[in-house]
């Protein structure tokens, strides 16, 4: 039996929006938990949180904390909403950290900067990983079919693209907000499509918005990780931001994105350019549950989870 400090945090929750739930497990030493145990906890929390972030202090002078992320099925290279949620909660509740302007975290995507803007804006900003712009050969009609959309709903003046800002993200522009909010893919069909094409998440977007003060409306789907939709996303929106910046379609310094299927209460994600070529993801979180997570190792054997296996849906 092992005990860990645990919180359930909702990232990007604003006003009446629900945000995106993330699990936060604090591990005193990085070797104090195994990969199988991290997967076990994420599997047990399936349907309760999207991903679980495991945070441990660093002994290195190069970075302050290490964070690893797991969904119910496997390790996730980078999870923007969990990073925002965890770092906001960690900094806000630490007398030592609240006055530090910057921290560094180590992830599978490298060492990333965390900018503490809690005293000024009640937010933290996370540097998104260095982008990769990948070739997209997918046909629009096949993309539309996988998303359960009509080909006519796609805005091909901005062709589909694949950008990696932590994960391979298929970016699809739609003509109007109604197509965006009413999109309802079949989980198994979309999962088969993304796995067959090396895609990890899908970001759909439109320039038609509910609030004229906002710039884009998005939805993000992540069936490769064991669930259909990510309600408020860091990496998926950062990939979109990098793509628009790279193609000259994002001219301002910052961008406000409304995400989700609700016209009235979308989740709000902020992106900001960090020159010369990086994007920062801005947001905060609300702690819903805190306490202790107790893990029983015999459960791994019952699930068939080992250090070299992943749980299947």
SULKA-V285766 format. One record per residue. RES is the residue in one letter. SS is DSSP state (H for helix, E for strand, - for the rest). Layout:
res=RES ss=SS
res=RES ss=SS
This chain:
res=X ss=-
res=X ss=E
res=X ss=E
res=X ss=E
res=X ss=E
res=X ss=E
res=X ss=E
res=X ss=E
res=X ss=E
res=X ss=E
res=X ss=E
res=X ss=-
res=X ss=-
res=X ss=-
res=X ss=-
res=X ss=-
res=X ss=-
res=X ss=-
res=X ss=-
res=X ss=E
res=X ss=E
res=X ss=E
res=X ss=E
res=X ss=E
res=X ss=E
res=X ss=E
res=X ss=-
res=X ss=-
res=X ss=-
res=X ss=H
res=X ss=H
res=X ss=H
res=X ss=-
res=X ss=-
res=X ss=H
res=X ss=H
res=X ss=H
res=X ss=H
res=X ss=H
res=X ss=H
res=X ss=H
res=X ss=H
res=X ss=H
res=X ss=H
res=X ss=-
res=X ss=E
res=X ss=-
res=X ss=-
res=X ss=E
res=X ss=-
res=X ss=E
res=X ss=E
res=X ss=E
res=X ss=E
res=X ss=E
res=X ss=E
res=X ss=E
res=X ss=-
res=X ss=-
res=X ss=-
res=X ss=-
res=X ss=-
res=X ss=-
res=X ss=-
res=X ss=E
res=X ss=E
res=X ss=E
res=X ss=E
res=X ss=E
res=X ss=E
res=X ss=-
res=X ss=-
res=X ss=-
res=X ss=-
res=X ss=E
res=X ss=E
res=X ss=-
res=X ss=-
res=X ss=-
res=X ss=H
res=X ss=H
res=X ss=H
res=X ss=H
res=X ss=H
res=X ss=H
res=X ss=H
res=X ss=H
res=X ss=H
res=X ss=H
res=X ss=H
res=X ss=H
res=X ss=H
res=X ss=-
res=X ss=-
res=X ss=-
res=X ss=-
res=X ss=-
res=X ss=-
res=X ss=-
res=X ss=-
res=X ss=-
res=X ss=E
res=X ss=E
res=X ss=E
res=X ss=E
res=X ss=E
res=X ss=E
res=X ss=-
res=X ss=-
res=X ss=E
res=X ss=E
res=X ss=E
res=X ss=E
res=X ss=E
res=X ss=E
res=X ss=E
res=X ss=E
res=X ss=H
res=X ss=H
res=X ss=H
res=X ss=H
res=X ss=-
res=X ss=E
res=X ss=E
res=X ss=E
res=X ss=E
res=X ss=E
res=X ss=-
res=X ss=-
res=X ss=-
res=X ss=-
res=X ss=E
res=X ss=E
res=X ss=E
res=X ss=-
res=X ss=-
res=X ss=-
res=X ss=-
res=X ss=-
res=X ss=H
res=X ss=H
res=X ss=H
res=X ss=H
res=X ss=H
res=X ss=H
res=X ss=H
res=X ss=-
res=X ss=-
res=X ss=-
res=X ss=-
res=X ss=H
res=X ss=H
res=X ss=H
res=X ss=E
res=X ss=-
res=X ss=-
res=X ss=-
res=X ss=-
res=X ss=-
res=X ss=-
res=X ss=E
res=X ss=E
res=X ss=E
res=X ss=E
res=X ss=-
res=X ss=-
res=X ss=-
res=X ss=E
res=X ss=E
res=X ss=E
res=X ss=E
res=X ss=E
res=X ss=E
res=X ss=E
res=X ss=-
res=X ss=-
res=X ss=H
res=X ss=H
res=X ss=H
res=X ss=H
res=X ss=H
res=X ss=-
res=X ss=-
res=X ss=-
res=X ss=-
res=X ss=-
res=X ss=H
res=X ss=H
res=X ss=H
res=X ss=H
res=X ss=H
res=X ss=H
res=X ss=H
res=X ss=H
res=X ss=H
res=X ss=H
res=X ss=-
res=X ss=-
res=X ss=-
res=X ss=-
res=X ss=E
res=X ss=E
res=X ss=E
res=X ss=E
res=X ss=E
res=X ss=E
res=X ss=-
res=X ss=-
res=X ss=-
res=X ss=-
res=X ss=-
res=X ss=-
res=X ss=-
res=X ss=-
res=X ss=-
res=X ss=E
res=X ss=E
res=X ss=E
res=X ss=E
res=X ss=E
res=X ss=E
res=X ss=-
res=X ss=H
res=X ss=H
res=X ss=H
res=X ss=-
res=X ss=-
res=X ss=-
res=X ss=E
res=X ss=E
res=X ss=-
res=X ss=-
res=X ss=-
res=X ss=-
res=X ss=H
res=X ss=H
res=X ss=H
res=X ss=H
res=X ss=H
res=X ss=H
res=X ss=H
res=X ss=H
res=X ss=H
res=X ss=H
res=X ss=H
res=X ss=H
res=X ss=-
res=X ss=-
res=X ss=-
res=X ss=-
res=X ss=-
res=X ss=-
res=X ss=-
res=X ss=E
res=X ss=E
res=X ss=E
res=X ss=E
res=X ss=E
res=X ss=E
res=X ss=-
res=X ss=-
res=X ss=-
res=X ss=-
res=X ss=-
res=X ss=-
res=X ss=-
res=X ss=E
res=X ss=E
res=X ss=E
res=X ss=E
res=X ss=E
res=X ss=E
res=X ss=E
res=X ss=E
res=X ss=-
res=X ss=-
res=X ss=-
res=X ss=E
res=X ss=E
res=X ss=E
res=X ss=E
res=X ss=E
res=X ss=E
res=X ss=-
res=X ss=E
res=X ss=E
res=X ss=E
res=X ss=E
res=X ss=E
res=X ss=E
res=X ss=E
res=X ss=E
res=X ss=E
res=X ss=E
res=X ss=E
res=X ss=-
res=X ss=-
res=X ss=H
res=X ss=H
res=X ss=H
res=X ss=H
res=X ss=H
res=X ss=H
res=X ss=-
res=X ss=-
res=X ss=-
res=X ss=-
res=X ss=-
res=X ss=-
res=X ss=-
res=X ss=-
res=X ss=-
res=X ss=-
